[in-house]
């Protein structure tokens, strides 16, 4: 079997953990193996094949990985979980005061409390969720 086929096999095998674990490093090594396959296909020796694999893989790790992680961590600013509820509008289901009450928030009934203890919100009134404390929404 030609050495370029072995390198292609290595590239495919490195793609499997990439698909299973979603770790981009495996994809970068797979690109390095693909480059080594190309060099092998051009007739280069085993030493050049390994050097190509190492240089391309390390270069990809050094150059692309930091950029990808910065972009991933910065993200599009999508809030999830409880963070997505802060700032949302809700409708009062049971009178909300400084002690207790109920609101309908994103189709679910939540216990609620007025942010300012002296305020009272009546049934049907719209309120803004200011904070989530446990299973209770503080509203204003």
C-alpha positions in Angstrom: 0.0 0.0 0.0 1.4 3.4 -0.9 2.4 5.8 1.9 0.0 8.5 0.8 -2.9 6.1 1.4 -1.6 5.4 4.9 -1.6 9.2 5.5 -5.1 9.5 4.2 -6.2 6.7 6.5 -4.6 8.6 9.4 -6.4 11.7 8.4 -9.7 9.9 8.4 -9.0 8.2 11.7 -8.2 11.6 13.2 -11.5 12.8 11.9 -13.4 10.2 14.0 -12.6 11.7 17.4 -13.2 15.1 16.0 -16.8 14.1 15.1 -17.3 12.3 18.4 -15.8 14.8 20.8 -16.0 18.0 18.8 -12.4 18.9 19.8 -11.0 20.9 16.9 -7.4 19.8 17.6 -8.1 16.4 16.0 -9.2 18.2 12.8 -6.0 20.2 12.8 -4.0 17.0 13.0 -6.1 15.5 10.3 -5.2 18.5 8.0 -1.5 17.8 8.9 -2.0 14.2 7.8 -3.7 15.3 4.6 -0.7 17.5 3.8 1.7 14.6 4.5 -0.4 12.5 2.1 0.0 15.2 -0.6 3.7 15.3 -0.1 3.9 11.5 -0.2 1.8 11.5 -3.4 4.5 13.8 -4.9 7.1 11.2 -4.2 8.8 12.7 -1.1 10.5 10.3 1.4 9.2 9.2 4.8 11.3 11.9 6.6 9.7 14.7 4.6 6.3 13.2 5.1 6.7 13.2 8.9 8.2 16.7 8.8 5.3 18.0 6.8 2.8 16.4 9.2 4.6 17.9 12.2 5.1 21.4 10.7 1.6 21.7 9.3 0.0 20.3 12.5 2.0 22.5 14.9 1.5 25.6 12.6 -2.3 25.0 12.6 -2.3 24.5 16.4 -0.2 27.7 16.9 -2.1 29.9 14.4 -5.7 28.7 14.1 -6.5 27.3 17.5 -6.1 30.6 19.4 -8.2 32.4 16.9 -10.9 29.8 17.0 -11.1 29.7 20.7 -11.2 33.5 21.0 -14.1 33.5 18.5 -15.8 30.7 20.4 -15.5 32.4 23.7 -16.6 35.7 22.4 -19.5 34.1 20.6 -22.6 35.8 19.2 -23.8 36.8 22.7 -26.5 34.2 23.0 -27.8 34.1 26.6 -29.1 30.7 27.8 -30.8 29.3 30.8 -31.7 31.7 33.6 -29.6 34.5 32.0 -32.0 34.5 29.0 -35.0 35.2 31.3 -33.5 38.4 32.8 -34.9 41.4 31.0 -37.9 39.4 29.6 -41.5 40.6 29.9 -44.0 38.6 31.9 -47.7 38.8 32.7 -48.9 38.7 36.3 -51.1 35.7 37.0 -51.6 36.2 40.8 -51.1 39.5 42.6 -47.4 40.2 43.0 -46.1 42.2 46.0 -42.9 42.3 48.1 -43.7 38.9 49.5 -45.0 36.6 46.8 -47.1 36.2 43.6 -47.2 34.4 40.3 -46.2 35.4 36.8 -46.3 33.8 33.4 -42.8 33.9 31.9 -42.1 32.3 28.5 -45.1 30.1 28.8 -44.3 28.9 32.3 -45.7 29.9 35.7 -43.1 31.3 38.1 -43.2 32.5 41.6 -42.4 36.2 41.7 -41.7 39.0 44.1 -41.7 42.7 43.5 -38.2 44.2 43.4 -39.4 47.1 45.5 -41.4 45.8 48.5 -43.8 48.8 48.4 -45.0 48.1 44.9 -47.9 45.8 44.0 -48.7 44.4 40.5 -52.2 43.2 39.7 -53.4 40.3 37.5 -52.9 41.0 33.8 -50.3 43.7 34.3 -47.0 43.3 32.4 -43.8 43.4 34.3 -40.1 43.1 33.5 -37.9 40.4 35.1 -35.0 42.1 36.8 -33.3 39.1 38.5 -33.9 35.4 39.2 -33.2 34.2 42.7 -33.6 30.4 42.8 -37.1 29.7 41.5 -38.4 33.2 42.2 -38.3 36.1 39.7 -37.8 39.6 41.0 -40.0 41.9 38.8 -40.5 45.6 38.3 
